[in-house]
Structure formats: structure tokens, C-alpha cells
């Protein structure tokens, strides 16, 4: 049967082959070419999408790392400020501070002291 088809196809050319097989080879080639282009385009889009997601995630990571470092610096500053305030509170609660404030702000004297006033 193949011999018959080949002889008939040779006799009628492409038009005969189309009539016999029911397919147009040129249309089939165009369809395959279109499908290849479509598949390659789809793959390019998929790769581009994933590349964009990777870059976007990297940028987010960098932003979060900067925020983390800024927060670490802020924590260190707050710890130092807390320690300074604790030292200041300790001094304010001490007897020396009370005596100093009584003398300087309230003009209080110890028993037996004399106050001299400058004019």
C-alpha cells in the first residue's frame, strides 16, 4: 500500500499528497513552528518570572538585614542610655546628692556652719 501512495503522491505532487493523506505538510510545518515559538515564549516567561522573584526576594532580604542592623544599633544605644539613667538614679538616691542639693538649692547649713553672702 505504501508503494501505491508513493506513486500516487509523486504523480499528483503536493496537492495529491494532501488529497490522499488529508494533511497539508506546509500547514503542519507552520503549526509546528508556531507551537515551538509558543513553547519557547512560555519557557522564557517562566524563567523571567522566577528570575524576577529571586531578585525581588534578594532585595527584601537586603532591606530586612539593614533594618535588623539599625535595630541592633538602636538596642545598644538604649542599653547605654538605660545604664546611664540607672547610674544617675543611684546617685540621686544617695546621701551625697541629698546633702549637695540641700546646700546648693535650699541654702541649708550643717549645725555650727555660718553662711557668707557675697554682694
C-alpha positions as CSV (number, residue, x, y, z in Angstrom):
1,X,0.0,0.0,0.0
2,X,2.9,2.4,0.7
3,X,4.2,1.9,-2.8
4,X,0.8,2.9,-4.2
5,X,0.7,6.0,-2.0
6,X,4.2,7.0,-3.0
7,X,3.5,6.5,-6.7
8,X,0.2,8.4,-6.4
9,X,1.9,11.2,-4.4
10,X,4.7,11.5,-7.0
11,X,2.1,11.6,-9.8
12,X,-0.1,14.3,-8.2
13,X,2.6,16.2,-6.3
14,X,1.9,18.1,-3.0
15,X,-1.8,18.5,-3.9
16,X,-2.1,14.8,-4.4
17,X,-0.4,14.1,-1.1
18,X,-2.8,16.4,0.6
19,X,-5.8,14.7,-1.0
20,X,-4.5,11.2,-0.1
21,X,-3.3,11.9,3.5
22,X,-5.8,14.6,4.3
23,X,-3.0,16.8,5.7
24,X,-1.2,19.8,4.2
25,X,2.5,19.5,5.0
26,X,3.0,23.3,4.8
27,X,0.3,23.9,7.2
28,X,1.6,21.2,9.5
29,X,5.1,22.8,9.4
30,X,3.6,26.2,10.2
31,X,1.6,24.7,13.1
32,X,4.7,23.0,14.5
33,X,6.7,26.2,14.1
34,X,4.0,28.2,15.9
35,X,3.9,25.6,18.7
36,X,7.7,25.7,19.1
37,X,7.6,29.5,19.2
38,X,4.8,29.4,21.7
39,X,6.6,26.8,23.9
40,X,9.9,28.8,23.8
41,X,8.0,32.0,24.7
42,X,6.3,30.3,27.6
43,X,9.6,29.0,28.9
44,X,11.1,32.5,28.6
45,X,8.2,33.9,30.5
46,X,8.5,31.3,33.2
47,X,12.3,31.8,33.6
48,X,11.8,35.6,33.6
49,X,9.1,35.3,36.3
50,X,11.3,33.2,38.5
51,X,14.3,35.4,38.0
52,X,12.2,38.4,39.0
53,X,11.0,36.6,42.1
54,X,14.6,35.8,43.1
55,X,15.8,39.4,42.6
56,X,12.7,40.7,44.5
57,X,13.4,38.3,47.4
58,X,17.1,39.3,47.4
59,X,16.1,43.0,47.7
60,X,13.7,42.2,50.5
61,X,16.4,40.2,52.3
62,X,18.9,43.2,52.0
63,X,16.2,45.6,53.3
64,X,15.5,43.3,56.3
65,X,19.2,42.9,57.0
66,X,19.6,46.7,57.1
67,X,16.6,47.1,59.3
68,X,18.0,44.4,61.6
69,X,21.4,46.2,61.9
70,X,19.7,49.5,62.5
71,X,17.6,47.9,65.3
72,X,20.8,46.3,66.8
73,X,22.4,49.7,66.9
74,X,19.3,51.3,68.5
75,X,19.2,48.5,71.1
76,X,22.8,49.2,72.0
77,X,22.1,52.9,72.3
78,X,19.1,52.2,74.5
79,X,21.0,49.9,76.8
80,X,23.7,52.5,77.2
81,X,21.1,55.1,78.0
82,X,19.4,52.8,80.5
83,X,22.8,52.2,82.2
84,X,23.4,56.0,82.4
85,X,20.0,56.6,83.8
86,X,20.5,53.8,86.4
87,X,23.8,55.4,87.5
88,X,22.1,58.8,87.7
89,X,19.2,57.3,89.8
90,X,21.7,55.6,92.1
91,X,23.5,59.0,92.6
92,X,20.2,60.8,93.1
93,X,19.1,58.3,95.8
94,X,22.5,58.7,97.6
95,X,23.0,60.8,100.7
96,X,25.7,62.8,99.0
97,X,23.2,64.0,96.4
98,X,20.6,64.9,99.1
99,X,23.3,66.9,101.0
100,X,24.5,68.6,97.9
101,X,21.0,69.7,96.8
102,X,20.1,70.8,100.3
103,X,23.2,73.1,100.4
104,X,23.0,74.4,96.8
105,X,19.3,74.7,96.1
106,X,17.8,75.2,99.5
107,X,20.7,77.1,101.2
108,X,20.7,74.7,104.2
109,X,23.6,74.6,106.6
110,X,25.0,72.0,108.9
111,X,24.8,72.8,112.6
112,X,27.6,75.2,113.5
113,X,28.2,76.5,110.0
114,X,28.0,80.1,109.1
115,X,26.7,81.3,105.7
116,X,28.6,84.0,103.9
117,X,26.8,86.0,101.3
118,X,28.5,87.9,98.6
119,X,27.2,91.2,97.4
